[in-house]
Amino acid sequence: MVRPRLACVGVVVHPTKPVDDSLRALLAWGDRHAVTVVARAPEAARVPPGVEVLPEPEFLDRVDALVSLGGDGTMLGAMRLTVDRPVPVLGVNHGNVGFLVEVVPAEIGPALDRLAEHRYEVEEHSCVEIDHDGATVVAFNDVVLGAGAPGGSVELDLEVEGTQFGYYRCDALVLATPTGSTAYNYAAGGPVISPNADVLALTPVAPMSGLSHSIVLPAGDAVRIRQTHVDDAVLRVDGVMTLAFPPGAVATARPHPDAAQVVRLDPDRHAQRSRVKLSLLDLPLRREQIAELLPSELREDVLTRLREHRRQGALGWGPPE
């Protein structure tokens, strides 16, 4: 199959992290290969001259691929843009952990060469579509139904394929995609799921009664959740959008397989790195304590980097970026 030439690359940037070097490298590469680099209007202040700024509809129509400069949160935002028109998304890691992003900034040039030459594999990612209050929103990580006020709880009835499945009384309910299974779902004791599985995980946070364990449902099952508590709740989408979920409100969730195409240049190496990162997150140790486990010849370099992270305010592993 003859693949079309890469003529236009869209860039999505982290809102605060310094990504100027990567932007300059992307622009220089685009000049050498006659590839136009474009950004959406809301990011105009974050990109240098030479990047063409477009309204979002035109941006989405024109791009042949996206480059995400940030961490996992930036990557999730780029993936949400492509649901209606999937194009390859290449992640360059300017974040902390980075389960989704594969390329380090120093490797952006060779990575773009491989993108243009179609020398990569596509890792398909599913999302979850939520119908609520007359609107449809999508999440590639998770949807969290939680209390509207701090310290509160939620009560939710669960219906699967038209059959009553039980109820939850808990601090929150996490509806996680395979991509999001290593985020809040994992922290709440839920399962880690392969990105290739077309399933949806439902995991209660601090359950008090009703269903108390994770449930994993296939992509074809329609999930309906009704809010039965007397207090208001909220529905948080990928941690970036919050919707009101008052008493009596109903949300319908449907997994959407193959909704995004993530570029993988070395799938085996990326999978190994992700396993190591997940193992480190599961250790009951601080970063400095983990560094003490390293060989002496590496320890001082790692501790120096940790002190620099602390100076910049990047303490802890932090949320996805």
BAKEVEX-724267 format. One record per atom (N, C-alpha, C): residue in one letter; x, y, z. Coordinates in steps of 0.2 Angstrom, whole numbers, padded with zeros to 4 digits, always signed. Layout:
N
AXYZ
...
This chain:
321
M+0004-0006+0000
M+0000+0000+0000
M+0004+0006+0000
V+0003+0011-0005
V+0007+0017-0005
V+0004+0022+0000
R+0008+0024+0005
R+0005+0029+0010
R+0006+0036+0007
P+0002+0041+0009
P+0002+0048+0006
P+0008+0051+0010
R+0011+0056+0006
R+0017+0060+0009
R+0015+0064+0015
L+0019+0065+0019
L+0018+0069+0025
L+0019+0076+0023
A+0013+0080+0023
A+0014+0087+0020
A+0013+0092+0026
C+0009+0090+0031
C+0007+0095+0036
C+0007+0091+0043
V+0011+0094+0048
V+0011+0091+0054
V+0008+0096+0059
G+0004+0094+0063
G+0001+0098+0069
G+0005+0097+0075
V+0006+0102+0079
V+0009+0102+0085
V+0005+0104+0091
V+0005+0100+0096
V+0001+0101+0102
V+0006+0102+0108
V+0006+0108+0112
V+0011+0109+0117
V+0009+0109+0124
H+0013+0108+0128
H+0011+0108+0136
H+0010+0116+0137
P+0005+0117+0141
P+0004+0124+0143
P+0009+0128+0146
T+0014+0125+0150
T+0018+0129+0154
T+0026+0126+0153
K+0027+0120+0152
K+0034+0118+0152
K+0038+0120+0146
P+0044+0122+0147
P+0048+0124+0141
P+0049+0119+0136
V+0047+0120+0130
V+0047+0116+0124
V+0050+0119+0118
D+0054+0125+0119
D+0056+0129+0114
D+0061+0125+0109
D+0066+0121+0112
D+0071+0118+0108
D+0067+0113+0104
S+0062+0109+0106
S+0059+0104+0102
S+0055+0108+0096
L+0052+0113+0098
L+0048+0117+0093
L+0053+0119+0087
R+0059+0122+0089
R+0064+0124+0084
R+0066+0118+0080
A+0067+0113+0083
A+0070+0107+0080
A+0064+0104+0075
L+0058+0105+0077
L+0052+0103+0072
L+0052+0107+0067
L+0052+0114+0068
L+0052+0119+0062
L+0058+0118+0057
A+0064+0117+0060
A+0070+0116+0056
A+0069+0109+0051
W+0066+0104+0054
W+0065+0098+0051
W+0060+0099+0045
G+0054+0103+0047
G+0049+0104+0042
G+0052+0108+0036
D+0056+0113+0038
D+0059+0117+0032
D+0063+0113+0027
R+0067+0108+0030
R+0071+0104+0026
R+0067+0099+0022
H+0061+0097+0024
H+0057+0092+0021
H+0051+0095+0018
A+0051+0101+0017
A+0045+0105+0014
A+0038+0102+0018
V+0038+0102+0024
V+0032+0100+0028
V+0030+0106+0032
T+0024+0108+0031
T+0021+0113+0035
T+0019+0111+0042
V+0021+0116+0047
V+0020+0114+0054
V+0014+0119+0056
V+0009+0117+0059
V+0003+0121+0061
V+0001+0119+0068
A-0002+0124+0071
A-0004+0124+0078
A-0011+0127+0078
R-0015+0125+0084
R-0022+0128+0085
R-0021+0135+0088
A-0027+0139+0086
A-0027+0146+0089
A-0026+0147+0096
P-0029+0142+0100
P-0027+0143+0108
P-0020+0143+0110
E-0016+0140+0106
E-0009+0139+0107
E-0004+0144+0104
A-0007+0149+0101
A-0003+0154+0097
A+0002+0157+0101
A+0001+0158+0107
A+0006+0162+0111
A+0012+0157+0113
R+0011+0151+0112
R+0016+0146+0115
R+0021+0143+0109
V+0019+0146+0103
V+0023+0143+0097
V+0027+0149+0094
P+0033+0148+0091
P+0037+0153+0088
P+0034+0155+0081
P+0037+0160+0078
P+0035+0162+0071
P+0038+0156+0067
G+0034+0155+0061
G+0035+0150+0057
G+0030+0144+0058
V+0027+0144+0064
V+0022+0139+0065
V+0015+0142+0063
E+0012+0139+0058
E+0006+0142+0055
E+0000+0141+0060
V-0004+0146+0062
V-0009+0146+0067
V-0016+0145+0064
L-0020+0140+0065
L-0026+0139+0062
L-0032+0138+0067
P-0038+0140+0065
P-0044+0138+0069
P-0044+0131+0069
E-0047+0128+0075
E-0047+0121+0076
E-0050+0117+0071
P-0055+0119+0068
P-0058+0114+0062
P-0053+0114+0056
E-0050+0119+0054
E-0045+0119+0049
E-0039+0115+0051
F-0037+0116+0057
F-0031+0112+0059
F-0032+0105+0059
L-0038+0102+0061
L-0040+0095+0061
L-0041+0092+0054
D-0043+0097+0050
D-0044+0094+0043
D-0037+0094+0039
R-0032+0098+0041
R-0026+0098+0037
R-0021+0093+0039
V-0020+0092+0045
V-0015+0088+0048
V-0014+0081+0045
D-0008+0079+0044
D-0007+0072+0042
D-0004+0068+0048
A-0002+0071+0053
A+0000+0068+0059
A+0001+0074+0065
L+0001+0072+0071
L+0002+0076+0076
L+0008+0075+0080
V+0011+0080+0083
V+0017+0079+0087
V+0015+0082+0094
S+0015+0078+0099
S+0014+0081+0106
S+0020+0082+0110
L+0021+0088+0112
L+0027+0090+0116
L+0024+0092+0123
G+0026+0087+0127
G+0023+0087+0134
G+0024+0081+0138
G+0019+0079+0142
G+0019+0073+0145
G+0013+0069+0143
D+0011+0064+0148
D+0005+0060+0146
D-0001+0064+0145
G-0002+0070+0149
G-0008+0074+0149
G-0009+0077+0142
T-0003+0080+0140
T-0003+0083+0133
T-0004+0078+0128
M-0002+0072+0128
M-0003+0067+0123
M-0010+0065+0123
L-0013+0064+0129
L-0021+0063+0129
L-0025+0068+0126
G-0023+0075+0127
G-0026+0080+0123
G-0025+0079+0116
A-0019+0078+0113
A-0018+0077+0106
A-0023+0071+0104
M-0023+0066+0107
M-0027+0060+0105
M-0034+0062+0105
R-0037+0066+0110
R-0044+0067+0110
R-0046+0071+0103
L-0041+0075+0101
L-0042+0079+0095
L-0043+0075+0089
T-0041+0069+0089
T-0041+0064+0083
T-0046+0059+0082
V-0051+0059+0087
V-0056+0054+0088
V-0060+0054+0081
D-0062+0059+0078
D-0066+0059+0072
D-0062+0058+0066
R-0056+0059+0066
R-0051+0059+0061
R-0044+0056+0063
P-0044+0050+0064
P-0038+0047+0067
P-0032+0048+0063
V-0026+0051+0065
V-0020+0052+0062
V-0015+0050+0067
P-0009+0048+0064
P-0003+0046+0069
P-0001+0051+0074
V+0000+0050+0080
V+0002+0054+0085
V+0008+0052+0088
L+0013+0057+0088
L+0020+0055+0090
L+0021+0059+0097
G+0023+0056+0102
G+0024+0059+0108
G+0031+0061+0110
V+0033+0067+0112
V+0040+0069+0114
V+0039+0071+0121
N+0043+0067+0125
N+0042+0068+0132
N+0045+0074+0136
H+0041+0079+0138
H+0044+0084+0142
H+0040+0084+0149
G+0038+0078+0151
G+0034+0077+0157
G+0039+0073+0162
N+0035+0070+0167
N+0039+0067+0172
N+0039+0059+0171
V+0034+0056+0171
V+0034+0049+0170
V+0033+0047+0163
G+0028+0048+0160
G+0027+0047+0152
G+0026+0040+0151
F+0020+0037+0152
F+0018+0030+0150
F+0017+0030+0142
L+0014+0036+0140
L+0011+0036+0133
L+0017+0038+0128
V+0021+0043+0130
V+0026+0046+0126
V+0032+0042+0126
E+0035+0042+0120
E+0041+0037+0119
E+0047+0041+0118
V+0047+0046+0114
V+0053+0049+0111
V+0056+0055+0116
V+0062+0055+0118
V+0065+0060+0122
V+0067+0066+0117
P+0067+0072+0120
P+0068+0078+0115
P+0074+0077+0111
A+0080+0074+0113
A+0086+0074+0109
A+0085+0069+0103
E+0080+0065+0103
E+0078+0061+0097
E+0073+0063+0092
I+0071+0069+0093
I+0065+0071+0089
I+0067+0071+0082
G+0073+0073+0079
G+0074+0073+0072
G+0074+0066+0069
P+0077+0061+0072
P+0077+0054+0069
P+0070+0052+0069
A+0066+0053+0075
A+0059+0051+0075
A+0055+0054+0070
L+0056+0060+0068
L+0052+0063+0063
L+0054+0060+0056
D+0060+0059+0055
D+0062+0055+0049
D+0058+0049+0048
R+0058+0045+0054
R+0054+0039+0053
R+0047+0040+0052
L+0044+0045+0055
L+0037+0046+0054
L+0036+0048+0047
A+0040+0052+0044
A+0039+0054+0037
A+0040+0048+0032
E+0044+0043+0034
E+0046+0037+0030
E+0041+0032+0032
H+0036+0033+0036
H+0032+0027+0038
H+0035+0021+0041
R+0041+0022+0045
R+0044+0017+0048
R+0043+0017+0055
Y+0037+0015+0057
Y+0034+0014+0064
Y+0028+0010+0064
E+0027+0008+0070
E+0021+0004+0071
E+0015+0008+0074
V+0009+0007+0073
V+0003+0010+0076
V+0001+0006+0082
E+0000+0009+0087
E-0003+0007+0093
E-0010+0010+0094
E-0015+0006+0093
E-0022+0008+0093
E-0024+0009+0100
H-0027+0014+0102
H-0030+0016+0108
H-0037+0017+0108
S-0041+0014+0113
S-0048+0015+0113
S-0049+0021+0118
C-0055+0024+0117
C-0057+0029+0122
C-0064+0027+0125
V-0067+0030+0129
V-0074+0029+0132
V-0078+0035+0130
E-0083+0034+0127
E-0088+0040+0125
E-0093+0040+0131
I-0095+0046+0133
I-0100+0047+0138
I-0105+0051+0136
D-0111+0049+0136
D-0117+0053+0134
D-0120+0055+0141
H-0121+0062+0142
H-0123+0064+0148
H-0126+0071+0146
D-0132+0073+0148
D-0136+0079+0148
D-0136+0082+0141
G-0137+0077+0136
G-0138+0079+0129
G-0131+0080+0125
A-0125+0079+0129
A-0119+0080+0125
A-0115+0073+0126
T-0110+0073+0121
T-0106+0067+0121
T-0099+0069+0122
V-0095+0067+0127
V-0088+0068+0128
V-0084+0062+0128
V-0077+0062+0126
V-0073+0057+0126
V-0067+0057+0131
A-0065+0051+0133
A-0059+0051+0138
A-0055+0045+0136
F-0048+0047+0135
F-0044+0041+0133
F-0041+0038+0140
N-0041+0042+0145
N-0038+0039+0152
N-0044+0036+0156
D-0048+0041+0158
D-0054+0039+0163
D-0059+0044+0164
V-0065+0042+0166
V-0070+0046+0168
V-0071+0044+0175
V-0071+0049+0180
V-0072+0048+0187
V-0078+0052+0189
L-0083+0048+0192
L-0089+0050+0195
L-0088+0051+0203
G-0087+0057+0205
G-0086+0058+0212
G-0090+0063+0215
A-0089+0064+0222
A-0093+0069+0226
A-0092+0076+0223
G-0097+0080+0224
G-0096+0087+0222
G-0093+0091+0227
A-0093+0089+0233
A-0090+0093+0239
A-0084+0088+0242
P-0079+0091+0244
P-0073+0087+0247
P-0076+0083+0253
G-0073+0077+0254
G-0075+0073+0259
G-0082+0069+0258
G-0085+0070+0252
G-0092+0067+0251
G-0091+0060+0248
S-0097+0057+0247
S-0097+0051+0243
S-0102+0051+0238
V-0102+0045+0234
V-0107+0045+0229
V-0111+0038+0229
E-0117+0038+0227
E-0121+0032+0227
E-0124+0031+0219
L-0122+0026+0216
L-0123+0025+0209
L-0126+0018+0208
D-0131+0018+0204
D-0134+0012+0201
D-0131+0010+0194
L-0129+0004+0194
L-0126+0001+0188
L-0130-0003+0184
E-0131-0002+0177
E-0135-0006+0172
E-0130-0007+0167
V-0130-0014+0165
V-0126-0016+0159
V-0130-0020+0154
E-0130-0017+0148
E-0134-0020+0143
E-0142-0021+0145
G-0144-0016+0148
G-0151-0016+0150
G-0153-0020+0156
T-0148-0023+0160
T-0149-0027+0166
T-0146-0024+0172
Q-0150-0023+0177
Q-0147-0021+0183
Q-0141-0025+0186
F-0136-0022+0187
F-0130-0025+0189
F-0128-0024+0196
G-0131-0020+0200
G-0130-0018+0207
G-0129-0011+0208
Y-0126-0009+0214
Y-0125-0002+0215
Y-0118-0001+0219
Y-0116+0005+0219
Y-0110+0007+0222
Y-0111+0013+0227
R-0108+0012+0233
R-0108+0018+0238
R-0100+0018+0239
C-0097+0024+0237
C-0090+0024+0237
C-0088+0032+0237
D-0082+0033+0238
D-0079+0040+0237
D-0080+0042+0230
A-0078+0037+0225
A-0079+0039+0218
A-0079+0032+0214
L-0081+0033+0208
L-0081+0027+0203
L-0077+0029+0197
V-0072+0025+0196
V-0067+0026+0190
V-0069+0022+0184
L-0071+0025+0178
L-0072+0021+0172
L-0066+0022+0168
A-0061+0017+0168
A-0055+0017+0165
A-0054+0013+0158
T-0051+0016+0153
T-0049+0013+0147
T-0043+0009+0149
P-0041+0004+0144
P-0034+0001+0145
P-0029+0006+0146
T-0029+0012+0142
T-0024+0017+0143
T-0023+0019+0150
G-0029+0021+0152
G-0030+0024+0159
G-0030+0019+0165
S-0029+0012+0163
S-0028+0007+0168
S-0023+0008+0173
T-0017+0012+0171
T-0011+0013+0175
T-0012+0019+0179
A-0017+0023+0178
A-0018+0029+0182
A-0022+0029+0188
Y-0028+0032+0189
Y-0032+0032+0195
Y-0034+0025+0196
N-0036+0022+0191
N-0039+0015+0192
N-0034+0010+0195
Y-0027+0011+0194
Y-0022+0007+0197
Y-0021+0009+0204
A-0021+0016+0205
A-0020+0018+0212
A-0026+0016+0217
A-0032+0015+0214
A-0038+0012+0218
A-0038+0005+0218
G-0033+0001+0216
G-0033-0006+0216
G-0035-0010+0210
G-0037-0006+0205
G-0039-0009+0199
G-0034-0013+0195
P-0036-0016+0190
P-0031-0020+0186
P-0028-0016+0180
V-0021-0018+0179
V-0018-0016+0173
V-0020-0020+0167
I-0022-0016+0162
I-0025-0019+0156
I-0020-0017+0150
S-0019-0022+0145
S-0016-0021+0139
S-0019-0016+0135
P-0015-0012+0132
P-0018-0007+0127
P-0022-0010+0121
N-0020-0016+0120
N-0024-0019+0114
N-0030-0022+0116
A-0032-0022+0122
A-0039-0025+0124
A-0044-0020+0124
D-0050-0022+0121
D-0056-0018+0120
D-0061-0019+0125
V-0059-0016+0131
V-0063-0017+0137
V-0063-0010+0141
L-0068-0010+0146
L-0069-0005+0150
L-0068-0007+0157
A-0064-0004+0162
A-0064-0006+0169
A-0068-0001+0173
L-0072-0004+0178
L-0075+0000+0183
L-0073-0002+0190
T-0069+0003+0193
T-0066+0002+0199
T-0069+0007+0204
P-0072+0005+0210
P-0074+0009+0215
P-0068+0012+0220
V-0068+0018+0222
V-0063+0021+0226
V-0066+0021+0233
A-0062+0017+0238
A-0065+0017+0245
A-0072+0015+0245
P-0074+0009+0243
P-0081+0007+0243
P-0083+0006+0250
M-0089+0008+0251
M-0092+0007+0258
M-0098+0001+0258
S-0101+0001+0253
S-0106-0005+0252
S-0108-0006+0245
G-0112-0011+0243
G-0113-0012+0236
G-0107-0016+0233
L-0106-0015+0227
L-0101-0018+0223
L-0094-0015+0226
S-0089-0019+0227
S-0083-0017+0230
S-0077-0019+0226
H-0077-0022+0221
H-0072-0024+0217
H-0072-0022+0210
S-0067-0022+0206
S-0067-0020+0199
S-0071-0024+0195
I-0074-0022+0190
I-0077-0025+0185
I-0074-0024+0178
V-0073-0028+0174
V-0070-0027+0167
V-0075-0030+0162
L-0078-0025+0158
L-0083-0026+0153
L-0080-0026+0146
P-0083-0030+0141
P-0081-0030+0134
P-0084-0023+0131
A-0080-0022+0125
A-0082-0015+0122
A-0089-0015+0119
G-0092-0021+0118
G-0099-0020+0115
G-0104-0019+0120
D-0103-0019+0127
D-0108-0018+0132
D-0109-0011+0133
A-0115-0009+0133
A-0117-0002+0135
A-0118-0002+0143
V-0115+0003+0146
V-0115+0004+0153
V-0119+0010+0155
R-0124+0010+0159
R-0128+0015+0161
R-0127+0016+0169
I-0126+0022+0171
I-0125+0024+0178
I-0130+0030+0180
R-0133+0028+0185
R-0138+0033+0188
R-0136+0036+0195
Q-0136+0042+0196
Q-0134+0045+0202
Q-0140+0045+0207
T-0139+0042+0212
T-0145+0041+0217
T-0144+0044+0224
H-0138+0047+0225
H-0137+0051+0231
H-0141+0057+0231
V-0142+0060+0237
V-0146+0066+0238
V-0142+0072+0236
D-0135+0071+0237
D-0131+0077+0235
D-0128+0077+0228
D-0126+0083+0226
D-0123+0083+0219
D-0117+0080+0219
A-0116+0077+0213
A-0109+0074+0211
A-0106+0077+0205
V-0100+0075+0203
V-0097+0078+0197
V-0094+0072+0193
L-0094+0074+0186
L-0091+0069+0182
L-0085+0072+0179
R-0079+0069+0180
R-0072+0072+0178
R-0070+0068+0172
V-0068+0071+0167
V-0066+0068+0160
V-0059+0069+0159
D-0055+0064+0160
D-0048+0064+0159
D-0044+0069+0163
G-0048+0071+0169
G-0045+0076+0173
G-0045+0083+0171
V-0048+0085+0165
V-0047+0091+0162
V-0054+0094+0161
M-0059+0091+0162
M-0066+0093+0161
M-0070+0091+0166
T-0074+0095+0169
T-0079+0093+0175
T-0086+0095+0173
L-0090+0090+0174
L-0097+0091+0172
L-0102+0090+0178
A-0107+0094+0179
A-0112+0092+0185
A-0115+0086+0184
F-0116+0082+0189
F-0120+0076+0189
F-0124+0076+0195
P-0130+0079+0195
P-0135+0080+0200
P-0139+0074+0202
P-0142+0073+0207
P-0146+0068+0209
P-0151+0066+0203
G-0152+0060+0202
G-0156+0057+0196
G-0153+0058+0189
A-0147+0061+0189
A-0143+0061+0182
A-0141+0054+0180
V-0141+0053+0173
V-0139+0047+0170
V-0133+0048+0165
A-0128+0044+0165
A-0123+0044+0160
A-0123+0037+0157
T-0122+0037+0151
T-0121+0031+0147
T-0114+0031+0144
A-0110+0025+0145
A-0103+0025+0143
A-0103+0019+0138
R-0099+0020+0133
R-0098+0015+0128
R-0090+0016+0126
P-0087+0010+0126
P-0080+0010+0124
P-0080+0011+0116
H-0075+0015+0114
H-0074+0016+0107
H-0067+0013+0105
P-0067+0007+0102
P-0060+0004+0100
P-0057+0008+0094
D-0050+0008+0094
D-0046+0011+0089
D-0048+0018+0087
A-0048+0022+0093
A-0050+0029+0092
A-0044+0033+0091
A-0038+0031+0092
A-0032+0035+0091
A-0026+0030+0089
Q-0022+0033+0085
Q-0016+0030+0083
Q-0009+0033+0086
V-0007+0029+0090
V-0001+0031+0094
V+0005+0028+0090
V+0010+0033+0088
V+0016+0030+0085
V+0021+0027+0090
R+0023+0021+0088
R+0028+0017+0092
R+0034+0016+0087
L+0040+0018+0089
L+0046+0017+0085
L+0049+0011+0087
D+0049+0009+0093
D+0052+0003+0096
D+0047+0001+0101
P+0042-0003+0099
P+0037-0005+0104
P+0040-0010+0110
D+0045-0014+0109
D+0047-0018+0114
D+0051-0014+0119
R+0055-0009+0117
R+0059-0005+0122
R+0054-0001+0126
H+0049+0002+0122
H+0044+0006+0126
H+0040+0002+0131
A+0038-0004+0129
A+0035-0008+0134
A+0039-0010+0140
Q+0045-0011+0139
Q+0050-0012+0145
Q+0051-0006+0149
R+0051+0000+0146
R+0052+0006+0150
R+0045+0007+0154
S+0040+0005+0151
S+0033+0006+0155
S+0033+0001+0161
R+0035-0005+0160
R+0035-0010+0165
R+0039-0007+0171
V+0045-0005+0169
V+0050-0002+0175
V+0047+0004+0178
K+0044+0009+0175
K+0041+0014+0178
K+0035+0012+0182
L+0031+0007+0180
L+0025+0005+0184
L+0028+0002+0190
S+0033-0002+0190
S+0036-0005+0196
S+0039+0000+0201
L+0042+0005+0198
L+0045+0011+0203
L+0039+0014+0206
L+0033+0015+0203
L+0028+0019+0206
L+0025+0015+0211
D+0026+0008+0211
D+0022+0004+0216
D+0027+0003+0222
L+0033+0005+0222
L+0038+0004+0227
L+0036+0009+0233
P+0036+0007+0239
P+0034+0012+0245
P+0040+0016+0247
L+0043+0019+0242
L+0050+0023+0243
L+0049+0030+0240
R+0053+0035+0243
R+0054+0041+0239
R+0059+0041+0234
R+0059+0046+0230
R+0064+0046+0224
R+0071+0045+0227
E+0073+0049+0232
E+0080+0048+0235
E+0081+0041+0238
Q+0076+0038+0241
Q+0077+0031+0243
Q+0078+0026+0237
I+0074+0027+0232
I+0075+0023+0226
I+0083+0024+0223
A+0085+0030+0223
A+0092+0032+0221
A+0097+0028+0225
E+0096+0027+0232
E+0100+0023+0236
E+0101+0016+0234
L+0096+0013+0230
L+0097+0006+0228
L+0101+0006+0221
L+0103+0011+0218
L+0107+0011+0212
L+0114+0010+0213
P+0118+0007+0209
P+0125+0007+0209
P+0128+0014+0211
S+0134+0013+0214
S+0137+0020+0217
S+0139+0024+0211
E+0141+0021+0205
E+0143+0026+0200
E+0138+0029+0197
L+0131+0027+0198
L+0126+0031+0195
L+0122+0035+0200
R+0123+0034+0206
R+0119+0037+0212
R+0120+0044+0212
E+0126+0047+0212
E+0127+0054+0213
E+0124+0058+0207
D+0124+0055+0201
D+0121+0059+0195
D+0113+0059+0196
V+0110+0053+0198
V+0103+0053+0199
V+0101+0058+0205
L+0105+0058+0210
L+0103+0063+0216
L+0104+0070+0214
T+0109+0071+0209
T+0109+0078+0207
T+0103+0080+0203
R+0101+0075+0198
R+0095+0077+0195
R+0089+0078+0199
L+0088+0074+0204
L+0083+0074+0209
L+0083+0081+0212
R+0088+0083+0214
R+0089+0090+0218
R+0087+0095+0213
E+0088+0095+0206
E+0086+0100+0201
E+0079+0100+0201
H+0076+0093+0200
H+0069+0093+0200
H+0065+0096+0206
R+0068+0095+0212
R+0065+0099+0218
R+0066+0106+0217
R+0072+0109+0215
R+0072+0116+0214
R+0067+0119+0210
Q+0065+0115+0205
Q+0061+0118+0200
Q+0053+0116+0202
G+0053+0113+0208
G+0046+0112+0210
G+0043+0105+0208
A+0047+0101+0204
A+0044+0095+0202
A+0045+0089+0207
L+0042+0090+0213
L+0042+0085+0218
L+0038+0079+0217
G+0040+0073+0218
G+0035+0067+0218
G+0035+0065+0210
W+0031+0060+0209
W+0030+0058+0203
W+0025+0062+0199
G+0020+0064+0203
G+0015+0069+0200
G+0010+0066+0196
P+0005+0070+0194
P+0000+0067+0189
P+0002+0067+0182
P-0001+0064+0178
P+0001+0064+0171
P+0001+0071+0168
E+0005+0073+0164
E+0006+0079+0161
E+0005+0079+0153
